[in-house]
Amino acid sequence: MQAGLIAGLLALPGLLACCGRGSPGRREVSDRLVAAARANGVRNERVLGALAKVPREEFVPHDQRKHACEDRSLPIGRGQRITQPSLVALMTELLRIGGEDKVLEIGTGSGYQAAILAELTRNVYSIEIIPELATGARDRLKRLGYGAVQVRTGDGYRGWPEHAPFDAIIVTCAPDHMPRPLMEQLKESGRMVIPVGPEGGPQTLYLLEKRKGKLVATAVIPVKFVPLVHAAARRSAGGARKPRGRATVVGRRSQGLR
């Protein structure tokens, strides 16, 4: 099962092929990204519609635009990367976002995931620790019509307590353990999607759900993300840590990328 999931994430030959010479057109980017997400098991039509509408080519550097329709992560500067679209779609689908839900994103990057979220709800808050990326994302989102997204420069590990609790939290960088502040800022019946594991080591994407005050974590798939930048969250050595605090792992989820 795991091998199949990894293969689905990393190898879609027809969809990873070059988009053609020069930068691809908007329709080509949209069609290829939606096809990749469907091929990897994403079925929520609202999520697929958001993926089709948000122009990924606007969220990558100019020299990367020719790769915008490829289902893989791309560099965006400052050692960061934009997540591959099929994984963006899966993580978004797992959150089950309603139109009035309040959503917190940790790791704004170029703003792509925030724009996807903004297609699903009017209440999106996003934190980026790198000032240059935060400023660029804020300006880009405003230019593209997503000015309602609130972008803050700060330490995502600590969340955004002034606007808590949140119906959903999505983390797009990997801490080596579950951040307690984020777990505490999740509303009852809320959902959090987060990759956990050491940099360069095994990482797992988890879905956390708060049920009667307790957090239940379901392991979804193996993943690879850049690390969450937070001094107190870094640990010297060791393998991937299991969720700590009040989260209980209940097993692997069968749905998702395959």
Secondary structure per residue as TSV (DSSP state, phi and psi in degrees):
chain	resnum	aa	ss	phi	psi
A	1	M	-	360.0	-49.4
A	2	Q	H	-62.8	-40.3
A	3	A	H	-61.0	-39.7
A	4	G	H	-66.1	-38.8
A	5	L	H	-64.3	-44.6
A	6	I	H	-63.8	-41.6
A	7	A	H	-61.4	-39.0
A	8	G	H	-64.6	-36.7
A	9	L	H	-72.8	-39.1
A	10	L	H	-101.7	-14.1
A	11	A	-	-142.6	95.1
A	12	L	-	-123.5	82.8
A	13	P	H	-50.3	-46.3
A	14	G	H	-67.5	-31.1
A	15	L	H	-91.2	-19.0
A	16	L	H	-90.1	-3.9
A	17	A	S	-63.9	156.6
A	18	C	-	-56.5	141.2
A	19	C	-	-75.1	6.1
A	20	G	-	109.0	172.1
A	21	R	S	-72.7	138.2
A	22	G	S	76.4	-173.6
A	23	S	S	-76.7	137.6
A	24	P	-	-72.5	158.3
A	25	G	-	-78.3	164.1
A	26	R	H	-58.5	-43.4
A	27	R	H	-65.0	-39.8
A	28	E	H	-64.7	-43.8
A	29	V	H	-60.1	-49.5
A	30	S	H	-57.8	-50.1
A	31	D	H	-62.9	-42.4
A	32	R	H	-68.7	-40.5
A	33	L	H	-68.7	-40.4
A	34	V	H	-66.1	-40.4
A	35	A	H	-61.8	-40.4
A	36	A	H	-65.0	-42.1
A	37	A	H	-64.9	-43.8
A	38	R	H	-62.0	-42.4
A	39	A	H	-61.8	-27.6
A	40	N	T	-96.6	15.1
A	41	G	T	96.7	1.8
A	42	V	-	-76.5	129.9
A	43	R	-	-123.8	-16.4
A	44	N	-	-67.0	118.5
A	45	E	H	-69.1	-31.1
A	46	R	H	-65.0	-41.3
A	47	V	H	-66.4	-44.8
A	48	L	H	-63.7	-35.7
A	49	G	H	-65.7	-39.0
A	50	A	H	-66.1	-40.9
A	51	L	H	-61.8	-38.4
A	52	A	H	-70.0	-33.7
A	53	K	H	-83.0	-37.9
A	54	V	S	-75.2	123.6
A	55	P	-	-77.9	94.1
A	56	R	G	-57.6	-32.1
A	57	E	G	-61.5	-21.4
A	58	E	G	-80.7	-10.1
A	59	F	G	-108.6	10.7
A	60	V	S	-124.6	157.3
A	61	P	-	-58.8	156.6
A	62	H	G	-55.2	-39.8
A	63	D	G	-74.1	-5.4
A	64	Q	G	-105.7	-1.8
A	65	R	G	-63.1	-30.9
A	66	K	G	-66.4	-15.0
A	67	H	G	-102.3	5.5
A	68	A	T	-60.9	-28.4
A	69	C	T	-89.5	2.7
A	70	E	S	-87.4	138.2
A	71	D	S	-83.8	70.7
A	72	R	S	-154.6	161.4
A	73	S	-	-72.1	153.6
A	74	L	E	-134.6	147.5
A	75	P	E	-70.5	141.8
A	76	I	E	-124.7	8.0
A	77	G	E	99.4	162.8
A	78	R	T	57.1	29.6
A	79	G	T	73.4	12.1
A	80	Q	E	-108.5	164.4
A	81	R	E	-137.4	151.5
A	82	I	E	-87.0	131.0
A	83	T	-	-65.8	148.2
A	84	Q	-	-63.0	139.4
A	85	P	H	-58.1	-39.5
A	86	S	H	-65.0	-31.2
A	87	L	H	-76.5	-36.8
A	88	V	H	-56.7	-45.2
A	89	A	H	-65.2	-43.2
A	90	L	H	-62.1	-48.6
A	91	M	H	-61.6	-39.3
A	92	T	H	-67.2	-42.0
A	93	E	H	-61.0	-40.5
A	94	L	H	-62.1	-25.9
A	95	L	H	-75.3	-20.5
A	96	R	-	51.8	59.5
A	97	I	-	-79.2	130.0
A	98	G	-	-96.0	164.3
A	99	G	T	-63.1	-22.9
A	100	E	T	-109.7	5.3
A	101	D	-	-65.6	146.4
A	102	K	E	-98.6	121.2
A	103	V	E	-120.7	135.4
A	104	L	E	-112.1	130.1
A	105	E	E	-111.7	134.5
A	106	I	E	-108.5	115.5
A	107	G	-	100.6	73.8
A	108	T	-	-64.1	-39.6
A	109	G	T	60.1	-125.5
A	110	S	T	-88.0	-7.9
A	111	G	S	101.8	1.9
A	112	Y	H	-63.2	-50.7
A	113	Q	H	-62.4	-38.2
A	114	A	H	-61.3	-39.0
A	115	A	H	-65.9	-40.2
A	116	I	H	-60.0	-45.6
A	117	L	H	-62.4	-39.2
A	118	A	H	-67.0	-19.6
A	119	E	T	-75.4	-15.0
A	120	L	T	-108.7	-24.3
A	121	T	-	-152.1	153.6
A	122	R	S	-86.4	-6.0
A	123	N	E	-114.9	83.7
A	124	V	E	-120.2	127.6
A	125	Y	E	-121.3	134.6
A	126	S	E	-137.8	137.7
A	127	I	E	-119.6	132.7
A	128	E	E	-132.5	129.0
A	129	I	S	-81.8	-20.6
A	130	I	S	-92.2	112.9
A	131	P	H	-55.7	-41.7
A	132	E	H	-62.7	-40.3
A	133	L	H	-69.2	-40.7
A	134	A	H	-61.6	-45.3
A	135	T	H	-64.1	-44.8
A	136	G	H	-62.6	-42.1
A	137	A	H	-65.7	-42.7
A	138	R	H	-60.4	-45.6
A	139	D	H	-66.3	-41.2
A	140	R	H	-65.7	-46.1
A	141	L	H	-61.1	-41.5
A	142	K	H	-63.9	-43.5
A	143	R	H	-62.7	-33.8
A	144	L	T	-92.2	5.7
A	145	G	T	95.2	13.2
A	146	Y	-	-112.2	37.4
A	147	G	T	-65.0	-16.2
A	148	A	T	-72.4	-17.7
A	149	V	S	-67.7	128.0
A	150	Q	E	-94.1	116.4
A	151	V	E	-109.8	130.9
A	152	R	E	-126.2	137.6
A	153	T	E	-85.4	121.9
A	154	G	S	175.7	-173.7
A	155	D	-	-88.7	104.7
A	156	G	G	-63.7	-25.3
A	157	Y	G	-57.1	-31.8
A	158	R	G	-88.2	-6.0
A	159	G	-	70.8	-155.9
A	160	W	-	-137.1	74.8
A	161	P	G	-59.3	-27.1
A	162	E	G	-62.6	-24.9
A	163	H	G	-111.4	3.1
A	164	A	-	-72.9	158.6
A	165	P	-	-84.1	160.8
A	166	F	E	-110.7	145.0
A	167	D	E	-72.1	-31.5
A	168	A	E	-149.8	144.5
A	169	I	E	-131.8	132.8
A	170	I	E	-124.1	130.4
A	171	V	E	-114.4	123.9
A	172	T	-	-109.4	22.0
A	173	C	S	-147.1	157.0
A	174	A	B	-104.6	114.1
A	175	P	-	-79.7	166.9
A	176	D	S	-91.1	1.5
A	177	H	S	-156.5	167.2
A	178	M	-	-71.2	120.7
A	179	P	-	-68.7	119.6
A	180	R	H	-60.1	-40.3
A	181	P	H	-58.3	-37.6
A	182	L	H	-69.2	-40.4
A	183	M	H	-62.7	-37.2
A	184	E	H	-72.5	-23.6
A	185	Q	T	-90.4	4.5
A	186	L	E	-87.6	131.0
A	187	K	E	-69.9	156.8
A	188	E	E	-56.7	132.7
A	189	S	E	72.8	7.7
A	190	G	E	-75.7	163.4
A	191	R	E	-126.3	141.8
A	192	M	E	-131.8	133.8
A	193	V	E	-113.8	126.1
A	194	I	E	-152.0	133.9
A	195	P	E	-85.7	138.3
A	196	V	E	-132.1	133.4
A	197	G	S	154.2	165.5
A	198	P	-	-75.2	155.7
A	199	E	T	-63.8	128.9
A	200	G	T	79.1	-1.4
A	201	G	S	-117.0	-172.9
A	202	P	-	-67.7	130.5
A	203	Q	E	-124.2	150.0
A	204	T	E	-129.1	137.4
A	205	L	E	-85.8	127.4
A	206	Y	E	-115.3	146.4
A	207	L	E	-107.9	119.0
A	208	L	E	-105.2	138.3
A	209	E	E	-132.5	133.4
A	210	K	E	-91.9	118.7
A	211	R	E	-126.5	114.2
A	212	K	T	53.2	43.7
A	213	G	T	83.4	-5.5
A	214	K	E	-112.3	148.1
A	215	L	E	-99.8	128.9
A	216	V	E	-114.0	125.0
A	217	A	E	-107.9	130.2
A	218	T	E	-113.2	123.5
A	219	A	E	-72.9	131.1
A	220	V	E	-103.2	-67.9
A	221	I	E	-150.0	159.7
A	222	P	E	-71.1	142.4
A	223	V	E	-143.0	176.1
A	224	K	-	-142.4	114.4
A	225	F	-	-126.2	159.5
A	226	V	-	-67.0	154.5
A	227	P	B	-72.1	151.4
A	228	L	-	-71.9	126.0
A	229	V	-	-85.5	104.1
A	230	H	-	-163.6	117.0
A	231	A	G	-58.0	-45.2
A	232	A	G	-70.2	-19.3
A	233	A	G	-87.2	-11.5
A	234	R	-	-80.9	143.7
A	235	R	-	-126.0	152.7
A	236	S	S	-66.5	-45.2
A	237	A	S	-159.1	-177.1
A	238	G	-	105.1	169.1
A	239	G	S	-83.3	-170.2
A	240	A	-	-62.1	133.5
A	241	R	-	-89.6	143.9
A	242	K	-	-74.8	158.8
A	243	P	-	-55.2	137.4
A	244	R	-	-111.4	176.8
A	245	G	T	77.9	-128.6
A	246	R	T	-100.8	18.1
A	247	A	E	-98.4	133.6
A	248	T	E	-116.8	125.2
A	249	V	E	-80.1	129.3
A	250	V	E	-110.7	2.5
A	251	G	E	124.3	-175.0
A	252	R	E	-91.6	147.9
A	253	R	-	-92.2	133.4
A	254	S	S	-80.6	-25.1
A	255	Q	-	-82.6	169.9
A	256	G	S	117.2	-160.6
A	257	L	-	-63.7	143.3
A	258	R	-	-145.7	360.0
